[in-house]
Amino acid sequence: MSWTGHADQTLRMFLENMVAEGAIAHRAGIDVSPEQIVGASREMLLDVIRTSLPLAHIMDTSDLVLHAEGPAVRGQALKLSAVNWVTGTVESVIRKLSGSLFDLASRDSRRLARALDLRLTGFAPGSLYAGIAIESPPADMLQADDEPVIQQIRLAVRNLPDIPHLIGDEDMSAEVREMLPDPAQRDTSLTALYHLSPTGRRGIHTLDIASPGKRSAKLSQRERVVLKDAIDKPRLHNRKRGQFVGELREIDLDAHRFHLRDVAGVGNLRCIIGDLDRLAAKQLLGEFVQVTGEYETDQEGRPRLMIVHDVSVRARAHQTSLDNI
């Protein structure tokens, strides 16, 4: 049964009980007014109507449900800055996650990630509940084989609540490799969760995330610390040393990550690089570069995630926009 179906059933049960109570009182010769009958169940009815029904709608129509708690989202008057943080952060995270997955699938990541249609399915009381649904971009922006990647993005977002359960007191459980065997997708998911974890500065102390068929998971400053360490010092499994050449179009300086495109025999390779200032990044953008470092493969033996120790320009190419720096 859907969440909405369960809430409807609960509401119907209350209404049927009210009718039955009136009938029982009438047969017993007790003079009970409609106001008295309604008054006995009024608070429970209002709770279903105000809280359960809106939340059920969100749970049934969303790919990801967020539940924020903290002093900024208590009571009836929520701080607008806190609400904006929740919606703005999840939009940014999903677009970055989508862009990475589009890129790894050799699609026009920038265009498609921006065109991805993110919908707010609604708000519900109880601190702050918000639902997000992922819709495909307009048909005129899609190619024939883009839809499977969009389905992969939706699945990756829906799977996010599984990962925080593997966050230990000091590091990630090794089981995360079994859950996400593709190291590039694993890295993008951990990065997404890190950015979703609240710092507490916005008056939000915890953010629970849930999706259809998944138990909810809590993100707080504790999880943020462990995730920060996991993405700053990634542990590659069965690491190998190698050298690859490809085109570098965009760099995320905040995350210290870029994708090397059109690598011979590989496709696109997600790369992690240490300190890289804006000037050095500008000189690399739009170039064919050679990266040297250690990498992890997917289950098919294809290099997918690399810690770069050295990067150098191999040949000049058309210089691209610096919007992402």
Secondary structure per residue as TSV (DSSP state, phi and psi in degrees):
chain	resnum	aa	ss	phi	psi
A	1	M	-	360.0	140.4
A	2	S	-	-71.7	164.3
A	3	W	H	-61.1	-41.1
A	4	T	H	-64.9	-40.5
A	5	G	H	-61.5	-40.5
A	6	H	H	-65.6	-42.8
A	7	A	H	-65.4	-40.2
A	8	D	H	-62.8	-40.3
A	9	Q	H	-63.9	-40.6
A	10	T	H	-63.8	-44.0
A	11	L	H	-62.8	-42.8
A	12	R	H	-63.3	-38.1
A	13	M	H	-62.1	-43.5
A	14	F	H	-61.8	-44.0
A	15	L	H	-66.1	-41.6
A	16	E	H	-64.7	-38.5
A	17	N	H	-64.3	-37.3
A	18	M	H	-64.3	-43.5
A	19	V	H	-63.5	-43.6
A	20	A	H	-63.5	-40.2
A	21	E	H	-62.3	-40.0
A	22	G	H	-64.3	-41.4
A	23	A	H	-66.8	-41.6
A	24	I	H	-63.1	-44.0
A	25	A	H	-62.9	-39.7
A	26	H	H	-64.1	-44.3
A	27	R	H	-65.9	-30.4
A	28	A	T	-83.9	-0.6
A	29	G	T	76.8	19.9
A	30	I	-	-92.5	130.0
A	31	D	-	-86.8	98.8
A	32	V	-	-118.9	129.7
A	33	S	-	-84.1	156.2
A	34	P	H	-55.6	-35.7
A	35	E	H	-62.1	-39.4
A	36	Q	H	-67.5	-40.0
A	37	I	H	-64.8	-46.5
A	38	V	H	-65.5	-41.0
A	39	G	H	-60.6	-32.5
A	40	A	H	-66.3	-27.3
A	41	S	H	-117.7	8.9
A	42	R	H	-58.9	-48.3
A	43	E	H	-63.9	-40.3
A	44	M	H	-67.1	-38.6
A	45	L	H	-63.4	-46.4
A	46	L	H	-61.6	-36.6
A	47	D	H	-63.6	-41.5
A	48	V	I	-65.3	-45.1
A	49	I	I	-70.2	-43.3
A	50	R	I	-80.6	-33.4
A	51	T	I	-114.3	-56.5
A	52	S	I	-64.4	-45.8
A	53	L	H	-64.3	-48.6
A	54	P	H	-61.1	-40.3
A	55	L	H	-67.5	-39.2
A	56	A	H	-61.6	-41.7
A	57	H	H	-60.8	-43.4
A	58	I	H	-62.0	-45.8
A	59	M	H	-63.5	-34.0
A	60	D	H	-82.2	-19.1
A	61	T	H	-117.1	5.1
A	62	S	-	-112.6	150.4
A	63	D	S	-87.0	-25.7
A	64	L	E	-146.7	131.4
A	65	V	E	-116.2	130.9
A	66	L	E	-111.0	137.0
A	67	H	E	-129.0	105.2
A	68	A	E	-96.3	139.3
A	69	E	E	-132.3	146.6
A	70	G	S	153.9	172.1
A	71	P	G	-61.7	-24.1
A	72	A	G	-80.3	-12.8
A	73	V	G	-126.8	32.1
A	74	R	-	-101.7	149.2
A	75	G	S	82.2	-168.0
A	76	Q	S	-86.5	-27.6
A	77	A	S	-103.2	97.9
A	78	L	-	-83.2	147.6
A	79	K	-	-68.8	127.1
A	80	L	H	-62.1	-35.0
A	81	S	H	-63.5	-35.0
A	82	A	H	-69.9	-42.8
A	83	V	H	-62.3	-42.9
A	84	N	H	-63.4	-35.9
A	85	W	H	-63.3	-44.4
A	86	V	H	-61.9	-53.2
A	87	T	H	-70.5	-40.4
A	88	G	H	-66.8	-39.9
A	89	T	H	-67.6	-45.0
A	90	V	H	-66.9	-34.8
A	91	E	H	-64.4	-46.6
A	92	S	H	-61.5	-43.1
A	93	V	H	-64.1	-45.5
A	94	I	H	-67.3	-38.0
A	95	R	H	-67.6	-38.9
A	96	K	H	-68.4	-42.1
A	97	L	H	-62.0	-43.5
A	98	S	H	-63.9	-44.1
A	99	G	H	-59.5	-40.5
A	100	S	H	-64.7	-43.3
A	101	L	H	-71.1	-37.3
A	102	F	H	-59.9	-45.4
A	103	D	H	-62.6	-44.8
A	104	L	H	-65.6	-23.9
A	105	A	T	-93.1	12.5
A	106	S	T	61.3	43.5
A	107	R	S	-111.3	169.1
A	108	D	-	-74.1	85.7
A	109	S	H	-62.7	-41.3
A	110	R	H	-64.4	-47.5
A	111	R	H	-65.8	-46.3
A	112	L	H	-73.1	-37.2
A	113	A	H	-65.1	-38.8
A	114	R	H	-70.6	-30.7
A	115	A	H	-84.1	-14.2
A	116	L	-	-55.7	131.3
A	117	D	E	-92.8	104.2
A	118	L	E	-98.4	127.0
A	119	R	E	-115.6	135.7
A	120	L	E	-85.2	111.4
A	121	T	E	-79.2	-11.7
A	122	G	E	145.3	168.7
A	123	F	E	-113.0	152.8
A	124	A	E	-140.3	146.2
A	125	P	E	-71.8	171.8
A	126	G	T	109.4	65.8
A	127	S	T	64.5	-114.2
A	128	L	E	-142.3	118.1
A	129	Y	E	-108.2	136.1
A	130	A	E	-141.8	139.9
A	131	G	E	-114.1	143.7
A	132	I	E	-126.2	130.5
A	133	A	E	-117.2	143.1
A	134	I	E	-104.9	120.1
A	135	E	E	-112.7	154.8
A	136	S	-	-68.7	152.0
A	137	P	-	-62.3	167.1
A	138	P	-	-54.4	147.7
A	139	A	G	-57.8	-33.0
A	140	D	G	-73.1	-7.1
A	141	M	G	-101.7	-2.4
A	142	L	-	-102.6	145.8
A	143	Q	-	-97.8	169.1
A	144	A	T	-59.2	-34.8
A	145	D	T	-104.7	19.4
A	146	D	T	-81.4	-31.8
A	147	E	H	-57.9	-41.0
A	148	P	H	-59.9	-33.0
A	149	V	H	-70.3	-36.7
A	150	I	H	-64.9	-39.2
A	151	Q	H	-63.5	-36.9
A	152	Q	H	-64.9	-38.6
A	153	I	H	-64.1	-46.5
A	154	R	H	-59.3	-41.2
A	155	L	H	-66.0	-41.3
A	156	A	H	-62.5	-40.2
A	157	V	H	-67.0	-43.1
A	158	R	H	-66.4	-25.6
A	159	N	T	-85.1	-9.0
A	160	L	G	-55.4	-39.6
A	161	P	G	-64.2	-16.3
A	162	D	G	-72.2	-31.0
A	163	I	G	-72.9	-42.7
A	164	P	G	-58.2	-22.4
A	165	H	G	-66.9	-13.8
A	166	L	G	-100.5	8.9
A	167	I	B	-87.2	116.7
A	168	G	-	-87.1	-170.6
A	169	D	S	-68.4	-30.9
A	170	E	S	-126.3	-23.8
A	171	D	S	-154.2	176.7
A	172	M	B	-79.4	144.7
A	173	S	-	-68.4	146.3
A	174	A	T	-63.7	-16.0
A	175	E	T	-64.9	-16.8
A	176	V	H	-62.9	-27.5
A	177	R	H	-68.9	-33.3
A	178	E	H	-73.6	-37.9
A	179	M	H	-68.1	-40.4
A	180	L	-	-126.8	82.5
A	181	P	-	-68.3	-22.7
A	182	D	S	-80.6	111.9
A	183	P	H	-62.3	-32.1
A	184	A	H	-67.8	-45.6
A	185	Q	H	-66.6	-36.5
A	186	R	H	-60.5	-44.2
A	187	D	H	-65.1	-41.6
A	188	T	H	-65.7	-36.8
A	189	S	H	-69.8	-41.8
A	190	L	H	-65.0	-38.9
A	191	T	H	-63.5	-41.4
A	192	A	H	-61.6	-44.4
A	193	L	H	-66.3	-35.9
A	194	Y	H	-59.8	-45.0
A	195	H	H	-71.1	-24.5
A	196	L	H	-79.3	-19.5
A	197	S	S	-73.2	124.2
A	198	P	-	-71.1	149.1
A	199	T	-	-90.6	-17.1
A	200	G	S	94.1	-13.5
A	201	R	T	-72.6	-21.8
A	202	R	T	-91.8	6.0
A	203	G	S	82.3	14.5
A	204	I	-	-115.7	120.7
A	205	H	-	-96.5	-33.5
A	206	T	E	-136.6	151.6
A	207	L	E	-134.4	109.2
A	208	D	E	-85.3	139.3
A	209	I	E	-123.4	143.0
A	210	A	E	-146.4	162.3
A	211	S	-	-152.4	168.1
A	212	P	T	-55.0	126.7
A	213	G	T	77.9	4.1
A	214	K	-	-116.1	143.7
A	215	R	-	-76.5	147.8
A	216	S	-	-69.6	155.6
A	217	A	E	-132.1	145.9
A	218	K	E	-101.3	134.7
A	219	L	E	-117.7	131.6
A	220	S	-	-145.0	-170.3
A	221	Q	H	-63.2	-31.6
A	222	R	H	-63.5	-48.7
A	223	E	H	-63.8	-34.3
A	224	R	H	-62.2	-40.5
A	225	V	H	-63.3	-45.6
A	226	V	H	-66.5	-42.1
A	227	L	H	-65.1	-38.7
A	228	K	H	-58.5	-44.3
A	229	D	H	-67.0	-37.0
A	230	A	H	-66.9	-35.6
A	231	I	H	-88.4	-24.6
A	232	D	H	-77.2	-33.6
A	233	K	S	-128.6	68.2
A	234	P	-	-63.6	139.4
A	235	R	-	-98.6	106.0
A	236	L	-	-78.7	138.6
A	237	H	T	-94.8	132.1
A	238	N	T	50.0	51.1
A	239	R	-	-63.8	145.0
A	240	K	E	-128.9	156.0
A	241	R	E	-102.0	139.3
A	242	G	E	-160.8	-178.6
A	243	Q	E	-143.8	131.0
A	244	F	E	-137.7	153.5
A	245	V	E	-124.6	134.0
A	246	G	E	-166.4	-176.8
A	247	E	E	-95.3	137.2
A	248	L	E	-112.1	112.6
A	249	R	E	-105.3	-35.9
A	250	E	E	-138.0	147.0
A	251	I	E	-132.2	132.5
A	252	D	E	-97.3	97.9
A	253	L	T	-67.6	-30.1
A	254	D	T	-66.8	-40.0
A	255	A	T	-93.4	-7.3
A	256	H	T	58.8	44.8
A	257	R	E	-137.5	149.4
A	258	F	E	-151.1	166.8
A	259	H	E	-112.2	129.3
A	260	L	E	-91.6	118.5
A	261	R	E	-96.8	152.5
A	262	D	E	55.9	44.2
A	263	V	E	-77.7	128.5
A	264	A	T	-56.8	126.4
A	265	G	T	74.6	0.4
A	266	V	T	-122.9	-43.3
A	267	G	E	96.5	-124.1
A	268	N	E	-105.4	139.8
A	269	L	E	-122.8	125.9
A	270	R	E	-81.4	128.9
A	271	C	E	-121.7	142.6
A	272	I	E	-114.6	126.7
A	273	I	E	-127.4	147.2
A	274	G	S	-73.6	-130.5
A	275	D	-	-67.0	126.3
A	276	L	-	-148.6	111.0
A	277	D	-	-81.4	173.1
A	278	R	H	-62.6	-40.4
A	279	L	H	-64.6	-45.5
A	280	A	H	-63.4	-39.3
A	281	A	H	-64.1	-41.3
A	282	K	H	-59.6	-37.0
A	283	Q	H	-71.9	-22.4
A	284	L	H	-91.2	-24.9
A	285	L	T	-60.5	133.7
A	286	G	T	79.8	5.2
A	287	E	E	-103.2	158.3
A	288	F	E	-87.5	123.6
A	289	V	E	-125.9	158.7
A	290	Q	E	-109.7	127.7
A	291	V	E	-114.2	141.1
A	292	T	E	-125.3	136.3
A	293	G	E	171.6	-155.3
A	294	E	E	-115.2	142.5
A	295	Y	E	-139.0	163.4
A	296	E	E	-120.7	144.0
A	297	T	E	-101.9	165.9
A	298	D	-	-86.0	-171.5
A	299	Q	T	-67.4	-17.6
A	300	E	T	-94.0	4.5
A	301	G	S	82.2	13.4
A	302	R	-	-91.6	127.6
A	303	P	E	-57.0	129.8
A	304	R	E	-129.1	-31.2
A	305	L	E	-136.8	129.5
A	306	M	E	-132.9	135.0
A	307	I	E	-92.0	113.8
A	308	V	E	-87.1	126.5
A	309	H	E	-98.2	-25.6
A	310	D	E	-151.9	139.2
A	311	V	E	-136.9	136.3
A	312	S	E	-145.7	149.5
A	313	V	E	-74.9	135.2
A	314	R	E	-105.8	-36.8
A	315	A	E	-158.5	146.0
A	316	R	-	-75.9	146.4
A	317	A	-	-140.6	179.5
A	318	H	-	-61.7	129.1
A	319	Q	-	-74.6	133.8
A	320	T	-	-103.6	176.7
A	321	S	-	-64.8	152.4
A	322	L	-	-102.4	19.8
A	323	D	T	-58.9	-31.0
A	324	N	T	-89.6	6.0
A	325	I	-	-102.6	360.0
